[in-house]
Amino acid sequence: MPRAAVYDIAEASDPKKALLDAIAPALPKIPHIFSARILVGLYIRPSKTKGGVYVTDKEKKEDIYQGAVGVVLKKGPLVFKDERFEGQDVNIGDWVAFIPGDGRRIQLNGVDCRIIEDTMIQAIVSDPEIVTHRQ
């Protein structure tokens, strides 16, 4: 998928659906995520946020490397199975927040993703735009 298509996902009225649709052909080719790891499709901000803030192409490109929110695509069999996670879990399709450097960057069909340990997931969020790392 060309980089322009990645930005098209960001501009979609439903970025989760657009991201899932773009990655869907690749997911059957990844039958297993091992251990306590989670495959997350990375959220890229649109050109104009819901709050009216304009996002430059340079900032969007930075989201590829410093993005802190993604949608859960697949998870390993041991995700949140340790007793210290009592009652905690994530579901496929949840938006989750994480520290950008905590995940291994990969691309599926040209869409940026991360493979993240369950312990590195910080929160489930209802709206990916609420998580920012601007100063």
Backbone as JSON Lines, residues from 0, in Angstrom:
{"i":0,"aa":"M","n":[0.86,-1.17,0.0],"ca":[0.0,0.0,0.0],"c":[0.9,1.23,0.0]}
{"i":1,"aa":"P","n":[0.73,2.12,-0.96],"ca":[1.54,3.33,-1.0],"c":[1.27,4.24,0.19]}
{"i":2,"aa":"R","n":[2.25,5.05,0.52],"ca":[2.15,5.95,1.67],"c":[0.91,6.83,1.57]}
{"i":3,"aa":"A","n":[0.55,7.24,0.34],"ca":[-0.65,8.08,0.17],"c":[-1.88,7.36,0.7]}
{"i":4,"aa":"A","n":[-1.96,6.05,0.5],"ca":[-3.11,5.28,0.99],"c":[-3.16,5.28,2.51]}
{"i":5,"aa":"V","n":[-1.99,5.27,3.15],"ca":[-1.95,5.35,4.62],"c":[-2.59,6.65,5.08]}
{"i":6,"aa":"Y","n":[-2.29,7.74,4.39],"ca":[-2.9,9.02,4.75],"c":[-4.39,9.02,4.42]}
{"i":7,"aa":"D","n":[-4.8,8.28,3.39],"ca":[-6.23,8.15,3.1],"c":[-6.97,7.51,4.27]}
{"i":8,"aa":"I","n":[-6.34,6.53,4.9],"ca":[-6.93,5.9,6.08],"c":[-7.14,6.95,7.16]}
{"i":9,"aa":"A","n":[-6.15,7.81,7.35],"ca":[-6.25,8.86,8.38],"c":[-7.41,9.81,8.09]}
{"i":10,"aa":"E","n":[-7.7,10.03,6.82],"ca":[-8.75,10.98,6.46],"c":[-10.14,10.34,6.42]}
{"i":11,"aa":"A","n":[-10.23,9.04,6.58],"ca":[-11.52,8.36,6.51],"c":[-12.44,8.82,7.63]}
{"i":12,"aa":"S","n":[-13.73,8.8,7.37],"ca":[-14.69,9.19,8.4],"c":[-14.69,8.2,9.56]}
{"i":13,"aa":"D","n":[-14.32,6.96,9.29],"ca":[-14.19,5.95,10.33],"c":[-12.8,5.33,10.2]}
{"i":14,"aa":"P","n":[-11.78,5.92,10.86],"ca":[-10.41,5.44,10.68],"c":[-10.21,3.99,11.13]}
{"i":15,"aa":"K","n":[-10.96,3.55,12.14],"ca":[-10.82,2.16,12.58],"c":[-11.25,1.21,11.46]}
{"i":16,"aa":"K","n":[-12.4,1.47,10.86],"ca":[-12.89,0.61,9.77],"c":[-11.93,0.66,8.59]}
{"i":17,"aa":"A","n":[-11.45,1.84,8.23],"ca":[-10.53,1.97,7.1],"c":[-9.22,1.22,7.37]}
{"i":18,"aa":"L","n":[-8.72,1.32,8.59],"ca":[-7.5,0.61,8.97],"c":[-7.72,-0.9,8.92]}
{"i":19,"aa":"L","n":[-8.82,-1.36,9.51],"ca":[-9.12,-2.8,9.51],"c":[-9.32,-3.32,8.08]}
{"i":20,"aa":"D","n":[-10.0,-2.56,7.23],"ca":[-10.21,-2.97,5.84],"c":[-8.88,-3.07,5.08]}
{"i":21,"aa":"A","n":[-7.97,-2.12,5.34],"ca":[-6.68,-2.12,4.65],"c":[-5.8,-3.29,5.08]}
{"i":22,"aa":"I","n":[-5.9,-3.68,6.33],"ca":[-5.05,-4.74,6.86],"c":[-5.68,-6.13,6.7]}
{"i":23,"aa":"A","n":[-6.99,-6.19,6.55],"ca":[-7.72,-7.47,6.52],"c":[-7.1,-8.53,5.6]}
{"i":24,"aa":"P","n":[-6.66,-8.19,4.38],"ca":[-6.09,-9.24,3.53],"c":[-4.81,-9.87,4.09]}
{"i":25,"aa":"A","n":[-4.1,-9.17,4.93],"ca":[-2.84,-9.68,5.48],"c":[-3.05,-10.53,6.74]}
{"i":26,"aa":"L","n":[-4.12,-10.29,7.48],"ca":[-4.29,-10.96,8.77],"c":[-4.35,-12.49,8.69]}
{"i":27,"aa":"P","n":[-5.01,-13.09,7.69],"ca":[-5.0,-14.56,7.62],"c":[-3.59,-15.13,7.39]}
{"i":28,"aa":"K","n":[-2.7,-14.31,6.88],"ca":[-1.33,-14.77,6.64],"c":[-0.48,-14.71,7.9]}
{"i":29,"aa":"I","n":[-1.07,-14.21,8.98],"ca":[-0.42,-14.2,10.3],"c":[-1.31,-15.03,11.22]}
{"i":30,"aa":"P","n":[-1.19,-16.36,11.15],"ca":[-2.12,-17.19,11.91],"c":[-1.96,-17.1,13.43]}
{"i":31,"aa":"H","n":[-0.76,-16.75,13.9],"ca":[-0.53,-16.73,15.34],"c":[0.33,-15.54,15.75]}
{"i":32,"aa":"I","n":[-0.08,-14.92,16.83],"ca":[0.78,-13.99,17.57],"c":[1.16,-14.76,18.82]}
{"i":33,"aa":"F","n":[2.43,-14.82,19.13],"ca":[2.9,-15.67,20.21],"c":[2.87,-15.0,21.58]}
{"i":34,"aa":"S","n":[2.77,-15.83,22.58],"ca":[2.95,-15.46,23.98],"c":[1.96,-14.37,24.4]}
{"i":35,"aa":"A","n":[2.48,-13.35,25.05],"ca":[1.64,-12.27,25.59],"c":[1.79,-11.01,24.74]}
{"i":36,"aa":"R","n":[1.86,-11.2,23.43],"ca":[2.03,-10.07,22.52],"c":[0.72,-9.73,21.82]}
{"i":37,"aa":"I","n":[0.62,-8.45,21.45],"ca":[-0.59,-7.92,20.81],"c":[-0.17,-7.22,19.53]}
{"i":38,"aa":"L","n":[-0.85,-7.52,18.43],"ca":[-0.63,-6.84,17.16],"c":[-1.6,-5.67,17.09]}
{"i":39,"aa":"V","n":[-1.06,-4.48,16.89],"ca":[-1.83,-3.24,16.92],"c":[-1.61,-2.48,15.62]}
{"i":40,"aa":"G","n":[-2.7,-2.07,14.96],"ca":[-2.61,-1.2,13.78],"c":[-2.54,0.24,14.25]}
{"i":41,"aa":"L","n":[-1.56,0.97,13.76],"ca":[-1.26,2.31,14.26],"c":[-2.24,3.37,13.74]}
{"i":42,"aa":"Y","n":[-2.69,4.22,14.65],"ca":[-3.57,5.35,14.31],"c":[-2.72,6.52,13.81]}
{"i":43,"aa":"I","n":[-3.11,7.08,12.67],"ca":[-2.48,8.29,12.12],"c":[-3.54,9.38,12.15]}
{"i":44,"aa":"R","n":[-3.2,10.52,12.72],"ca":[-4.17,11.61,12.84],"c":[-4.59,12.16,11.48]}
{"i":45,"aa":"P","n":[-5.84,12.6,11.35],"ca":[-6.29,13.24,10.1],"c":[-5.71,14.64,9.99]}
{"i":46,"aa":"S","n":[-5.91,15.25,8.83],"ca":[-5.38,16.61,8.59],"c":[-5.99,17.65,9.51]}
{"i":47,"aa":"K","n":[-7.21,17.39,9.96],"ca":[-7.86,18.29,10.91],"c":[-8.54,17.42,11.96]}
{"i":48,"aa":"T","n":[-8.15,17.62,13.21],"ca":[-8.7,16.82,14.3],"c":[-10.12,17.26,14.62]}
{"i":49,"aa":"K","n":[-10.81,16.46,15.41],"ca":[-12.17,16.8,15.84],"c":[-12.19,18.13,16.59]}
{"i":50,"aa":"G","n":[-11.09,18.44,17.25],"ca":[-10.99,19.69,18.0],"c":[-10.64,20.88,17.13]}
{"i":51,"aa":"G","n":[-10.46,20.67,15.81],"ca":[-10.17,21.76,14.89],"c":[-8.71,22.07,14.71]}
{"i":52,"aa":"V","n":[-7.82,21.24,15.27],"ca":[-6.38,21.46,15.13],"c":[-5.92,20.88,13.79]}
{"i":53,"aa":"Y","n":[-5.17,21.68,13.01],"ca":[-4.64,21.2,11.74],"c":[-3.34,20.43,11.99]}
{"i":54,"aa":"V","n":[-3.21,19.3,11.31],"ca":[-2.05,18.43,11.44],"c":[-1.3,18.43,10.11]}
{"i":55,"aa":"T","n":[-0.04,18.77,10.14],"ca":[0.76,18.82,8.92],"c":[1.18,17.41,8.48]}
{"i":56,"aa":"D","n":[1.61,17.31,7.22],"ca":[2.1,16.02,6.73],"c":[3.33,15.58,7.53]}
{"i":57,"aa":"K","n":[4.13,16.54,7.95],"ca":[5.31,16.21,8.76],"c":[4.88,15.58,10.09]}
{"i":58,"aa":"E","n":[3.84,16.14,10.71],"ca":[3.33,15.58,11.97],"c":[2.73,14.2,11.75]}
{"i":59,"aa":"K","n":[2.03,14.02,10.61],"ca":[1.47,12.7,10.31],"c":[2.59,11.67,10.15]}
{"i":60,"aa":"K","n":[3.64,12.07,9.46],"ca":[4.77,11.16,9.29],"c":[5.38,10.81,10.65]}
{"i":61,"aa":"E","n":[5.42,11.77,11.53],"ca":[5.94,11.52,12.88],"c":[5.05,10.55,13.64]}
{"i":62,"aa":"D","n":[3.74,10.55,13.36],"ca":[2.83,9.59,13.99],"c":[3.24,8.16,13.66]}
{"i":63,"aa":"I","n":[3.81,7.95,12.49],"ca":[4.24,6.61,12.1],"c":[5.3,6.11,13.08]}
{"i":64,"aa":"Y","n":[6.16,7.0,13.55],"ca":[7.25,6.6,14.45],"c":[6.93,6.84,15.92]}
{"i":65,"aa":"Q","n":[6.11,7.85,16.2],"ca":[5.85,8.23,17.59],"c":[4.38,8.06,17.98]}
{"i":66,"aa":"G","n":[3.59,7.44,17.12],"ca":[2.18,7.23,17.42],"c":[2.01,6.43,18.7]}
{"i":67,"aa":"A","n":[1.05,6.81,19.5],"ca":[0.86,6.2,20.82],"c":[-0.5,5.53,20.97]}
{"i":68,"aa":"V","n":[-1.22,5.36,19.84],"ca":[-2.54,4.72,19.88],"c":[-2.66,3.8,18.67]}
{"i":69,"aa":"G","n":[-3.33,2.68,18.89],"ca":[-3.59,1.77,17.79],"c":[-4.8,0.9,18.09]}
{"i":70,"aa":"V","n":[-5.25,0.21,17.07],"ca":[-6.39,-0.69,17.21],"c":[-5.87,-2.13,17.31]}
{"i":71,"aa":"V","n":[-6.41,-2.89,18.25],"ca":[-5.99,-4.27,18.45],"c":[-6.45,-5.11,17.27]}
{"i":72,"aa":"L","n":[-5.49,-5.8,16.63],"ca":[-5.78,-6.63,15.47],"c":[-5.78,-8.12,15.8]}
{"i":73,"aa":"K","n":[-4.8,-8.53,16.58],"ca":[-4.67,-9.94,17.01],"c":[-3.96,-9.94,18.34]}
{"i":74,"aa":"K","n":[-4.14,-11.02,19.09],"ca":[-3.43,-11.14,20.35],"c":[-3.03,-12.58,20.6]}
{"i":75,"aa":"G","n":[-1.92,-12.72,21.31],"ca":[-1.4,-14.03,21.64],"c":[-2.23,-14.71,22.72]}
{"i":76,"aa":"P","n":[-2.02,-16.02,22.9],"ca":[-2.82,-16.79,23.85],"c":[-2.57,-16.46,25.32]}
{"i":77,"aa":"L","n":[-1.47,-15.8,25.62],"ca":[-1.15,-15.51,27.02],"c":[-1.41,-14.05,27.42]}
{"i":78,"aa":"V","n":[-2.03,-13.28,26.53],"ca":[-2.28,-11.86,26.82],"c":[-3.18,-11.73,28.05]}
{"i":79,"aa":"F","n":[-2.69,-11.0,29.03],"ca":[-3.38,-10.69,30.28],"c":[-3.82,-11.94,31.04]}
{"i":80,"aa":"K","n":[-3.08,-13.05,30.93],"ca":[-3.42,-14.28,31.64],"c":[-2.76,-14.36,33.02]}
{"i":81,"aa":"D","n":[-1.74,-13.56,33.26],"ca":[-1.05,-13.55,34.55],"c":[-2.0,-13.02,35.63]}
{"i":82,"aa":"E","n":[-1.91,-13.57,36.84],"ca":[-2.83,-13.17,37.92],"c":[-2.74,-11.68,38.27]}
{"i":83,"aa":"R","n":[-1.64,-11.04,37.95],"ca":[-1.53,-9.6,38.26],"c":[-2.45,-8.75,37.39]}
{"i":84,"aa":"F","n":[-2.99,-9.35,36.32],"ca":[-3.91,-8.63,35.43],"c":[-5.37,-8.94,35.73]}
{"i":85,"aa":"E","n":[-5.66,-9.4,36.9],"ca":[-7.01,-9.83,37.25],"c":[-8.08,-8.87,36.72]}
{"i":86,"aa":"G","n":[-8.93,-9.39,35.86],"ca":[-10.05,-8.6,35.32],"c":[-9.68,-7.68,34.17]}
{"i":87,"aa":"Q","n":[-8.42,-7.63,33.76],"ca":[-8.01,-6.75,32.67],"c":[-7.86,-7.55,31.38]}
{"i":88,"aa":"D","n":[-8.26,-6.96,30.28],"ca":[-8.1,-7.58,28.97],"c":[-8.38,-6.53,27.9]}
{"i":89,"aa":"V","n":[-7.99,-6.85,26.69],"ca":[-8.34,-6.03,25.52],"c":[-9.01,-6.94,24.52]}
{"i":90,"aa":"N","n":[-9.83,-6.36,23.68],"ca":[-10.54,-7.11,22.64],"c":[-10.09,-6.65,21.27]}
{"i":91,"aa":"I","n":[-10.22,-7.53,20.3],"ca":[-9.95,-7.16,18.92],"c":[-10.86,-5.97,18.6]}
{"i":92,"aa":"G","n":[-10.28,-4.92,18.03],"ca":[-11.04,-3.73,17.68],"c":[-10.96,-2.61,18.71]}
{"i":93,"aa":"D","n":[-10.41,-2.89,19.9],"ca":[-10.23,-1.83,20.91],"c":[-9.12,-0.87,20.49]}
{"i":94,"aa":"W","n":[-9.33,0.42,20.74],"ca":[-8.24,1.39,20.64],"c":[-7.45,1.3,21.94]}
{"i":95,"aa":"V","n":[-6.14,1.19,21.84],"ca":[-5.3,1.11,23.04],"c":[-4.18,2.15,22.96]}
{"i":96,"aa":"A","n":[-3.77,2.62,24.14],"ca":[-2.67,3.58,24.24],"c":[-1.44,2.83,24.75]}
{"i":97,"aa":"F","n":[-0.27,3.26,24.26],"ca":[1.0,2.63,24.64],"c":[2.11,3.65,24.44]}
{"i":98,"aa":"I","n":[3.28,3.35,24.94],"ca":[4.45,4.21,24.74],"c":[5.07,3.79,23.41]}
{"i":99,"aa":"P","n":[5.28,4.72,22.48],"ca":[5.72,4.36,21.13],"c":[6.94,3.44,21.07]}
{"i":100,"aa":"G","n":[7.93,3.66,21.88],"ca":[9.14,2.86,21.83],"c":[8.98,1.45,22.37]}
{"i":101,"aa":"D","n":[7.82,1.14,22.95],"ca":[7.62,-0.17,23.55],"c":[7.24,-1.25,22.54]}
{"i":102,"aa":"G","n":[6.92,-0.88,21.34],"ca":[6.49,-1.87,20.36],"c":[7.47,-2.05,19.23]}
{"i":103,"aa":"R","n":[7.43,-3.21,18.62],"ca":[8.24,-3.52,17.44],"c":[7.46,-3.1,16.22]}
{"i":104,"aa":"R","n":[8.03,-2.22,15.4],"ca":[7.34,-1.69,14.22],"c":[7.41,-2.7,13.08]}
{"i":105,"aa":"I","n":[6.25,-2.96,12.48],"ca":[6.16,-3.75,11.25],"c":[5.12,-3.08,10.36]}
{"i":106,"aa":"Q","n":[5.08,-3.49,9.1],"ca":[4.04,-3.02,8.19],"c":[3.28,-4.22,7.64]}
{"i":107,"aa":"L","n":[1.97,-4.09,7.55],"ca":[1.11,-5.09,6.93],"c":[0.35,-4.4,5.81]}
{"i":108,"aa":"N","n":[0.53,-4.87,4.6],"ca":[-0.09,-4.22,3.44],"c":[0.24,-2.73,3.41]}
{"i":109,"aa":"G","n":[1.43,-2.37,3.86],"ca":[1.86,-0.98,3.86],"c":[1.34,-0.15,5.01]}
{"i":110,"aa":"V","n":[0.58,-0.76,5.91],"ca":[0.02,-0.04,7.06],"c":[0.93,-0.29,8.27]}
{"i":111,"aa":"D","n":[1.31,0.77,8.94],"ca":[2.19,0.65,10.09],"c":[1.48,0.02,11.27]}
{"i":112,"aa":"C","n":[2.17,-0.93,11.88],"ca":[1.65,-1.67,13.03],"c":[2.74,-1.78,14.08]}
{"i":113,"aa":"R","n":[2.36,-2.24,15.25],"ca":[3.3,-2.54,16.33],"c":[2.94,-3.89,16.91]}
{"i":114,"aa":"I","n":[3.95,-4.62,17.35],"ca":[3.75,-5.81,18.16],"c":[4.2,-5.42,19.56]}
{"i":115,"aa":"I","n":[3.28,-5.49,20.5],"ca":[3.48,-4.94,21.84],"c":[3.22,-6.02,22.89]}
{"i":116,"aa":"E","n":[4.05,-6.06,23.91],"ca":[3.8,-6.94,25.06],"c":[2.58,-6.44,25.82]}
{"i":117,"aa":"D","n":[1.8,-7.34,26.38],"ca":[0.6,-6.93,27.11],"c":[0.91,-5.96,28.25]}
{"i":118,"aa":"T","n":[2.05,-6.11,28.89],"ca":[2.42,-5.23,30.0],"c":[2.66,-3.79,29.56]}
{"i":119,"aa":"M","n":[2.83,-3.57,28.26],"ca":[3.13,-2.23,27.74],"c":[1.87,-1.46,27.35]}
{"i":120,"aa":"I","n":[0.72,-2.13,27.34],"ca":[-0.54,-1.44,27.05],"c":[-0.89,-0.6,28.27]}
{"i":121,"aa":"Q","n":[-1.09,0.68,28.04],"ca":[-1.35,1.62,29.14],"c":[-2.83,1.81,29.44]}
{"i":122,"aa":"A","n":[-3.67,1.74,28.38],"ca":[-5.1,2.0,28.58],"c":[-5.88,1.62,27.34]}
{"i":123,"aa":"I","n":[-7.18,1.4,27.52],"ca":[-8.12,1.32,26.41],"c":[-8.73,2.72,26.32]}
{"i":124,"aa":"V","n":[-8.83,3.26,25.11],"ca":[-9.4,4.6,24.92],"c":[-10.56,4.52,23.94]}
{"i":125,"aa":"S","n":[-11.56,5.35,24.14],"ca":[-12.72,5.33,23.26],"c":[-12.5,6.14,22.0]}
{"i":126,"aa":"D","n":[-11.6,7.11,22.05],"ca":[-11.33,7.98,20.91],"c":[-9.82,8.16,20.79]}
{"i":127,"aa":"P","n":[-9.2,7.73,19.69],"ca":[-7.75,7.83,19.57],"c":[-7.22,9.26,19.56]}
{"i":128,"aa":"E","n":[-8.06,10.23,19.22],"ca":[-7.59,11.61,19.17],"c":[-7.31,12.22,20.54]}
{"i":129,"aa":"I","n":[-7.8,11.6,21.6],"ca":[-7.57,12.19,22.93],"c":[-6.14,11.97,23.41]}
{"i":130,"aa":"V","n":[-5.44,11.0,22.81],"ca":[-4.07,10.69,23.23],"c":[-3.12,11.48,22.34]}
{"i":131,"aa":"T","n":[-2.38,12.39,22.94],"ca":[-1.41,13.2,22.19],"c":[-0.07,13.17,22.9]}
{"i":132,"aa":"H","n":[0.94,13.6,22.18],"ca":[2.26,13.71,22.78],"c":[2.9,15.03,22.41]}
{"i":133,"aa":"R","n":[2.04,16.0,22.12],"ca":[2.55,17.34,21.8],"c":[2.94,18.06,23.07]}
{"i":134,"aa":"Q","n":[3.85,18.99,22.91],"ca":[4.27,19.78,24.08],"c":[3.47,21.05,24.16]}
